Amino acid sequence: MDRWDLLIIGVAGYIAVMALMRMMANRRNELVAHAREQVATQLKKKKKQEKSNRNAA
């Protein structure tokens, strides 16, 4: 393998790693957003339940 082959392999590896990192970051952001939505939903349910318990008492 000559210098050009190594250069091409290096550039291809860099591009592959950067693409993988970008995909993983996007997936992480999706999962964080989903978790935040679930937490917000649970908090709303809890507040609604507490409010109905106070009204019933």
N, CA, C and O atoms as CSV, one atom per row, in Angstrom:
chain,resi,resn,atom,element,x,y,z
A,1,MET,N,N,0.844,-1.177,0.000
A,1,MET,CA,C,0.000,0.000,0.000
A,1,MET,C,C,0.890,1.242,0.000
A,1,MET,O,O,1.842,1.358,0.772
A,2,ASP,N,N,0.553,2.132,-0.868
A,2,ASP,CA,C,1.344,3.355,-0.924
A,2,ASP,C,C,0.675,4.474,-0.116
A,2,ASP,O,O,-0.344,4.258,0.541
A,3,ARG,N,N,1.244,5.622,-0.175
A,3,ARG,CA,C,0.790,6.747,0.632
A,3,ARG,C,C,-0.648,7.144,0.303
A,3,ARG,O,O,-1.403,7.495,1.210
A,4,TRP,N,N,-1.044,7.099,-0.959
A,4,TRP,CA,C,-2.395,7.491,-1.358
A,4,TRP,C,C,-3.446,6.527,-0.816
A,4,TRP,O,O,-4.532,6.945,-0.413
A,5,ASP,N,N,-3.120,5.244,-0.808
A,5,ASP,CA,C,-4.059,4.265,-0.249
A,5,ASP,C,C,-4.301,4.538,1.234
A,5,ASP,O,O,-5.442,4.511,1.694
A,6,LEU,N,N,-3.249,4.796,1.968
A,6,LEU,CA,C,-3.385,5.091,3.387
A,6,LEU,C,C,-4.166,6.380,3.624
A,6,LEU,O,O,-4.971,6.469,4.551
A,7,LEU,N,N,-3.919,7.369,2.782
A,7,LEU,CA,C,-4.646,8.625,2.896
A,7,LEU,C,C,-6.137,8.425,2.644
A,7,LEU,O,O,-6.968,8.949,3.385
A,8,ILE,N,N,-6.475,7.678,1.614
A,8,ILE,CA,C,-7.882,7.411,1.288
A,8,ILE,C,C,-8.551,6.638,2.417
A,8,ILE,O,O,-9.678,6.954,2.798
A,9,ILE,N,N,-7.869,5.628,2.959
A,9,ILE,CA,C,-8.422,4.846,4.066
A,9,ILE,C,C,-8.612,5.731,5.295
A,9,ILE,O,O,-9.621,5.623,5.992
A,10,GLY,N,N,-7.658,6.591,5.554
A,10,GLY,CA,C,-7.772,7.500,6.695
A,10,GLY,C,C,-8.944,8.453,6.559
A,10,GLY,O,O,-9.697,8.659,7.511
A,11,VAL,N,N,-9.101,9.036,5.373
A,11,VAL,CA,C,-10.214,9.965,5.136
A,11,VAL,C,C,-11.548,9.233,5.234
A,11,VAL,O,O,-12.494,9.751,5.827
A,12,ALA,N,N,-11.633,8.048,4.664
A,12,ALA,CA,C,-12.871,7.275,4.729
A,12,ALA,C,C,-13.203,6.901,6.175
A,12,ALA,O,O,-14.364,6.955,6.578
A,13,GLY,N,N,-12.204,6.530,6.940
A,13,GLY,CA,C,-12.423,6.210,8.346
A,13,GLY,C,C,-12.906,7.413,9.133
A,13,GLY,O,O,-13.806,7.297,9.965
A,14,TYR,N,N,-12.307,8.572,8.869
A,14,TYR,CA,C,-12.722,9.799,9.543
A,14,TYR,C,C,-14.173,10.123,9.223
A,14,TYR,O,O,-14.951,10.453,10.118
A,15,ILE,N,N,-14.538,10.032,7.956
A,15,ILE,CA,C,-15.915,10.323,7.549
A,15,ILE,C,C,-16.885,9.343,8.204
A,15,ILE,O,O,-17.961,9.737,8.654
A,16,ALA,N,N,-16.505,8.068,8.255
A,16,ALA,CA,C,-17.370,7.061,8.867
A,16,ALA,C,C,-17.568,7.324,10.351
A,16,ALA,O,O,-18.686,7.230,10.858
A,17,VAL,N,N,-16.490,7.652,11.047
A,17,VAL,CA,C,-16.589,7.920,12.486
A,17,VAL,C,C,-17.430,9.171,12.738
A,17,VAL,O,O,-18.265,9.175,13.642
A,18,MET,N,N,-17.227,10.216,11.969
A,18,MET,CA,C,-17.995,11.442,12.159
A,18,MET,C,C,-19.486,11.212,11.874
A,18,MET,O,O,-20.341,11.737,12.587
A,19,ALA,N,N,-19.792,10.438,10.846
A,19,ALA,CA,C,-21.191,10.138,10.539
A,19,ALA,C,C,-21.825,9.335,11.674
A,19,ALA,O,O,-22.964,9.601,12.060
A,20,LEU,N,N,-21.104,8.368,12.202
A,20,LEU,CA,C,-21.621,7.567,13.312
A,20,LEU,C,C,-21.847,8.432,14.547
A,20,LEU,O,O,-22.865,8.288,15.224
A,21,MET,N,N,-20.922,9.317,14.845
A,21,MET,CA,C,-21.085,10.205,15.999
A,21,MET,C,C,-22.299,11.108,15.829
A,21,MET,O,O,-23.036,11.345,16.786
A,22,ARG,N,N,-22.507,11.606,14.635
A,22,ARG,CA,C,-23.657,12.475,14.377
A,22,ARG,C,C,-24.965,11.698,14.541
A,22,ARG,O,O,-25.921,12.210,15.123
A,23,MET,N,N,-25.012,10.476,14.035
A,23,MET,CA,C,-26.219,9.658,14.176
A,23,MET,C,C,-26.494,9.338,15.644
A,23,MET,O,O,-27.642,9.383,16.084
A,24,MET,N,N,-25.448,9.016,16.399
A,24,MET,CA,C,-25.622,8.694,17.814
A,24,MET,C,C,-26.090,9.927,18.595
A,24,MET,O,O,-26.921,9.802,19.495
A,25,ALA,N,N,-25.580,11.090,18.273
A,25,ALA,CA,C,-25.996,12.318,18.953
A,25,ALA,C,C,-27.463,12.621,18.653
A,25,ALA,O,O,-28.210,13.020,19.547
A,26,ASN,N,N,-27.876,12.435,17.401
A,26,ASN,CA,C,-29.273,12.663,17.047
A,26,ASN,C,C,-30.188,11.694,17.792
A,26,ASN,O,O,-31.244,12.088,18.285
A,27,ARG,N,N,-29.786,10.439,17.873
A,27,ARG,CA,C,-30.595,9.436,18.577
A,27,ARG,C,C,-30.672,9.772,20.070
A,27,ARG,O,O,-31.732,9.643,20.684
A,28,ARG,N,N,-29.546,10.203,20.650
A,28,ARG,CA,C,-29.544,10.600,22.060
A,28,ARG,C,C,-30.524,11.744,22.286
A,28,ARG,O,O,-31.275,11.735,23.261
A,29,ASN,N,N,-30.521,12.724,21.396
A,29,ASN,CA,C,-31.430,13.863,21.542
A,29,ASN,C,C,-32.881,13.429,21.433
A,29,ASN,O,O,-33.737,13.947,22.151
A,30,GLU,N,N,-33.173,12.479,20.540
A,30,GLU,CA,C,-34.531,11.952,20.427
A,30,GLU,C,C,-34.955,11.257,21.717
A,30,GLU,O,O,-36.075,11.451,22.191
A,31,LEU,N,N,-34.069,10.456,22.279
A,31,LEU,CA,C,-34.395,9.736,23.505
A,31,LEU,C,C,-34.584,10.692,24.681
A,31,LEU,O,O,-35.472,10.482,25.507
A,32,VAL,N,N,-33.773,11.725,24.765
A,32,VAL,CA,C,-33.917,12.709,25.841
A,32,VAL,C,C,-35.244,13.447,25.708
A,32,VAL,O,O,-35.934,13.668,26.703
A,33,ALA,N,N,-35.598,13.824,24.502
A,33,ALA,CA,C,-36.873,14.514,24.282
A,33,ALA,C,C,-38.045,13.609,24.664
A,33,ALA,O,O,-39.009,14.058,25.284
A,34,HIS,N,N,-37.954,12.350,24.294
A,34,HIS,CA,C,-39.017,11.388,24.626
A,34,HIS,C,C,-39.129,11.227,26.141
A,34,HIS,O,O,-40.237,11.206,26.679
A,35,ALA,N,N,-38.012,11.114,26.823
A,35,ALA,CA,C,-38.022,10.964,28.277
A,35,ALA,C,C,-38.615,12.211,28.937
A,35,ALA,O,O,-39.379,12.099,29.896
A,36,ARG,N,N,-38.273,13.378,28.437
A,36,ARG,CA,C,-38.829,14.613,29.006
A,36,ARG,C,C,-40.335,14.678,28.807
A,36,ARG,O,O,-41.057,15.131,29.695
A,37,GLU,N,N,-40.814,14.233,27.654
A,37,GLU,CA,C,-42.260,14.205,27.414
A,37,GLU,C,C,-42.947,13.266,28.391
A,37,GLU,O,O,-44.011,13.585,28.921
A,38,GLN,N,N,-42.343,12.115,28.630
A,38,GLN,CA,C,-42.936,11.161,29.566
A,38,GLN,C,C,-42.973,11.734,30.980
A,38,GLN,O,O,-43.969,11.578,31.686
A,39,VAL,N,N,-41.900,12.392,31.394
A,39,VAL,CA,C,-41.867,12.988,32.727
A,39,VAL,C,C,-42.932,14.076,32.842
A,39,VAL,O,O,-43.625,14.158,33.855
A,40,ALA,N,N,-43.063,14.896,31.828
A,40,ALA,CA,C,-44.064,15.963,31.860
A,40,ALA,C,C,-45.472,15.371,31.943
A,40,ALA,O,O,-46.318,15.879,32.678
A,41,THR,N,N,-45.716,14.316,31.204
A,41,THR,CA,C,-47.025,13.660,31.240
A,41,THR,C,C,-47.303,13.101,32.626
A,41,THR,O,O,-48.405,13.260,33.150
A,42,GLN,N,N,-46.321,12.454,33.219
A,42,GLN,CA,C,-46.501,11.893,34.558
A,42,GLN,C,C,-46.759,12.998,35.581
A,42,GLN,O,O,-47.597,12.833,36.468
A,43,LEU,N,N,-46.052,14.117,35.470
A,43,LEU,CA,C,-46.269,15.221,36.402
A,43,LEU,C,C,-47.674,15.792,36.262
A,43,LEU,O,O,-48.313,16.115,37.263
A,44,LYS,N,N,-48.157,15.920,35.036
A,44,LYS,CA,C,-49.517,16.419,34.815
A,44,LYS,C,C,-50.540,15.476,35.429
A,44,LYS,O,O,-51.493,15.920,36.070
A,45,LYS,N,N,-50.347,14.174,35.235
A,45,LYS,CA,C,-51.272,13.195,35.814
A,45,LYS,C,C,-51.259,13.267,37.331
A,45,LYS,O,O,-52.306,13.198,37.974
A,46,LYS,N,N,-50.072,13.406,37.896
A,46,LYS,CA,C,-49.944,13.464,39.352
A,46,LYS,C,C,-50.631,14.703,39.906
A,46,LYS,O,O,-51.344,14.620,40.906
A,47,LYS,N,N,-50.425,15.853,39.268
A,47,LYS,CA,C,-51.063,17.088,39.732
A,47,LYS,C,C,-52.575,16.999,39.602
A,47,LYS,O,O,-53.311,17.446,40.481
A,48,LYS,N,N,-53.032,16.420,38.500
A,48,LYS,CA,C,-54.470,16.271,38.301
A,48,LYS,C,C,-55.063,15.352,39.357
A,48,LYS,O,O,-56.148,15.618,39.873
A,49,GLN,N,N,-54.365,14.280,39.680
A,49,GLN,CA,C,-54.839,13.333,40.684
A,49,GLN,C,C,-54.853,13.997,42.072
A,49,GLN,O,O,-55.804,13.816,42.832
A,50,GLU,N,N,-53.815,14.754,42.397
A,50,GLU,CA,C,-53.784,15.441,43.674
A,50,GLU,C,C,-54.904,16.472,43.777
A,50,GLU,O,O,-55.501,16.635,44.841
A,51,LYS,N,N,-55.187,17.159,42.692
A,51,LYS,CA,C,-56.249,18.150,42.685
A,51,LYS,C,C,-57.614,17.491,42.884
A,51,LYS,O,O,-58.458,18.008,43.615
A,52,SER,N,N,-57.823,16.359,42.237
A,52,SER,CA,C,-59.096,15.658,42.405
A,52,SER,C,C,-59.215,15.081,43.811
A,52,SER,O,O,-60.317,15.016,44.356
A,53,ASN,N,N,-58.107,14.664,44.405
A,53,ASN,CA,C,-58.147,14.159,45.778
A,53,ASN,C,C,-58.496,15.274,46.759
A,53,ASN,O,O,-59.226,15.039,47.723
A,54,ARG,N,N,-57.987,16.480,46.529
A,54,ARG,CA,C,-58.292,17.608,47.410
A,54,ARG,C,C,-59.765,18.000,47.294
A,54,ARG,O,O,-60.406,18.338,48.290
A,55,ASN,N,N,-60.293,17.952,46.076
A,55,ASN,CA,C,-61.698,18.316,45.858
A,55,ASN,C,C,-62.628,17.276,46.472
A,55,ASN,O,O,-63.717,17.618,46.932
A,56,ALA,N,N,-62.221,16.029,46.485
A,56,ALA,CA,C,-63.066,14.959,47.021
A,56,ALA,C,C,-63.096,14.999,48.548
A,56,ALA,O,O,-64.068,14.565,49.167
A,57,ALA,N,N,-62.043,15.516,49.143
A,57,ALA,CA,C,-61.956,15.494,50.610
A,57,ALA,C,C,-62.742,16.583,51.274
A,57,ALA,O,O,-62.753,16.677,52.502
